[in-house]
Amino acid sequence: MPLDTYLIFLMTTAVVVFSPGAASVTVATQGAANGGRRALCGVVGIACANAVFFALSATGIASLILASHMAFSVIKWVGVAYLVWLGLTALLSRGGAIRVRKGKRRSSLSVLFVQGFVVEFANPKALLYFAAILPQFLDPEAAILPQILIMGGTTFLIDLTSYSAYAFLGDRLTRGGLKDWVVNLINKCAGAALLYAGFRMASVTVTR
């Protein structure tokens, strides 16, 4: 892979990954509720979900999913339902799955990982991105596998870097103690952001 092509791929992917979205809100809230280090499990979950999407795109399976209205709809609406549920629990429940709990750390590492994985894997925008972007940077005259490994590894590292920053940002915001009304405001903002992401996800379609 030529260096200039790789740098374009690197910058494009970094811009997309660092842009705020459902995954970044999720890990930031995990960091606020559980601490930055524990929230890294959610970060790894997101990175693993994107690694699966990348592998699907590399093998052409992603194109088959996008071509199947049923398969794409299932992924999309599962994601919408999950984000809406997370958003509503953050807004309305005192013990929601995504919710800052002042002075408490309740979520297990496996739960944090699963939350991160599901939020990202049920996001059809991620599937669309990898299915659309990967073929643009592959050089058909060079060996395909090394190119896929380089881009896949790069994407994984960008995911870890970006979402770790969001996780520790959430942790930082809640250090030193927060008043109850501030905690409540954070929960409502996180819930509203997740609901907005869910509604935006519902509008995602595949142009044929």
N, C-alpha and C positions, 0 to 999 in steps of 0.2 A: 504493500500500500504506500503510495507516495506521501511524503511528509505533509505537503500542503493539503491534500485530501483529508488526512488524519486530523490536522489542526482544525479544519472546517467542521468535521464531525465532532471533535472535542468541544468546540465553542457552541455549536448548535445544541448538543445534548446538555451541556452545562446550563445554558440559558433556560431550556425547558425544565430541567430538574430543579433548579434553584427558584423557579417561579412558584409563588405560594399556591397551594391547592389543598385538597382534602387530606392527602398524605402528610403534608407539612403541618397542618392544623392538628392532625391526630398525634404525631410524635411530639409536637410542642406541648400539647395538653398532657401527654404521657410524662414528659419531662417535668412539667409543673406539678403533677400529682404524685409522681413516683421517684423523681430525681433523674438527672441526666444519664447517669451510668445505667440504671435499670431500663430507661427508655431506649437504650441502644438495642435492646431485643426487638423493639418495634421497628427500629431503623433497619435491622437485619431482615426482618420480615418483609419490609417494603422492597429492599434490594433483591431478595430472593424471588419475589413476585415478578419484578422486572426482568430478572434473569430467566424466568420461565417464559415470559413474553418474548424475550430476545431469542431464546432457543426455538420457540414456535415459529417466529418470523424467519429464522435461518433455515428451518426445515420446510418452510412453505405451508405449514399447518395453519398459521395465522390467516393466510389468504383464504383458506377453506372456511375458516370460522367467519370471516368477514363476508364471504359469499353466501353463507347460510344465514338467512334471516332469523331462523329459530335460535340457532346457537348464539348469535350476536345479541339477540333480544334477551335471552336468559342471562347472559353475563351482565348486560346493561341494567336490567331491572332488579337483579339480585344486588348489584352495587347501589342502585338508587334506594332500595328498601333498607339496606344496611346503614347508609349514610343518614337517611331520614331518622332511623331508629336511634343512632348515636346522637344526632342533633337534638331530638326531642328529649332523650334522657338527660343530656347535658343541660337543657333548658328547664325541665320540669321535675326531674327526679333528684333526690338527695343521695342516691346510690347508683347513679348511672355508670355505664361502662366507660365513657369518656367524661371525666369530671374531676376538677381539682378539689381535693379534700384536704382542708387545712390541717396540718399536723398528722396526717395519716398516710400510710403506704400500703394499699390493699392488693393491688394487682400482682399476680404471679408473673414470672418471666415468660412462661409459656403463653399466658393470656396476652401479654404485651406483643409478643411475636405474632400471634394469630391475628390480633387486631390490625397490625401493620400489614401483614400479608393480605388479609381479606380486603381491606380498604383499597390497596393498590391493585390486586388481582381482579377485583370487580369493577375496575375503572376502564371503560372501553376506550377512553382517550389514550391510555398507555398502549393498548393493543394497536390502535390505529397508528400511533406514532411510530412504533417499531416496525410495523408492517410497511409503512410508507417510507421511512427514512433509511432502513437498512439497504435496500437494493440500490439506492442512489449513490452509496459510497463504496460498493463492491466493485473491484476491478475484475471483470470476467476473464481477462487474459492472465491473471496471476492466480496462485493457489488460493482457493476460497476459505479453507479451514483456518489458516493462520490469520486471515483478515477478520473472520468472525470472532476468533478468540481474542484478538487485540481489541476490537470494538466492544465485545461483551465484557471483557475485563475492565476496560475504561469506564463503561457505563456503570458497572458494579461499584467501582471506586468513587465515581461522582455521586452515586446514590448515597453511599456511606458518608461521604464528606458533607453533602448538602443537608441530609436529614439529621445527621448528628449535630450540626450547627443549630437546627431548629429545636432539637431535643434539649440541648444545653441552654438555648435561649429561654425556653419555657421554664427550665430549672432555675435559671438566674432570676427571672422575674418574680419568683415566689420565695426566694431566699430572704432571710432576715425577718420573716413574719409579715403577714398581710392582714389587714382588717377584713372583717367578714364581708363588708359591702364590696371590697375590691375582689375578693375571691368569687363572690356571686356575679360580679360584672364579667370577670374572665370566663366563667362558665357560660354565661349567656352569649358572650361574643363568640366563643368556640362553638356553641350549639347553633347559633345563627349562621356561622361560616360553613358548618357541615351541612346544614339544611340547604344553603345556597348552592354548595357543591353538588348536592344530590339533585336539585332541580336543574342545574346546568347539565348534569350527566344525563338526565332524562331527555334532554333535547338533542343528544348526540345521535347522528344517523350516518349511514354509509352511503356515499354518493356512488351510484352505479353508472 
